[in-house]
């Protein structure tokens, strides 16, 4: 999918998006765009970023709980996960049965 197609699709977002983390410029543009989809006043409730990495696997249960949490203010809860490949096994059940009100952006290395 082209980046312009991604932007268009977010008017009525899918539950899941998978990004390659190799293109840092476009990845940053997508990150900023996703953050802007949640109003500033709702970001502390409906926008989350997880930076998974070595020694950070303890955050995976929190990530799973966040994915399953309903949005508080916005119509969707947006969750951006960097290095999502680290939690691939734990995320697979969610990817098979996504949460309707969560937009999950998974950035792989």
Beta strands, then each sheet from edge to edge (+ up, - down):
strand 1: 16-20
strand 2: 47-51
strand 3: 77-82
strand 4: 102-108
sheet 1: 1+ 4+ 3+ 2+
end
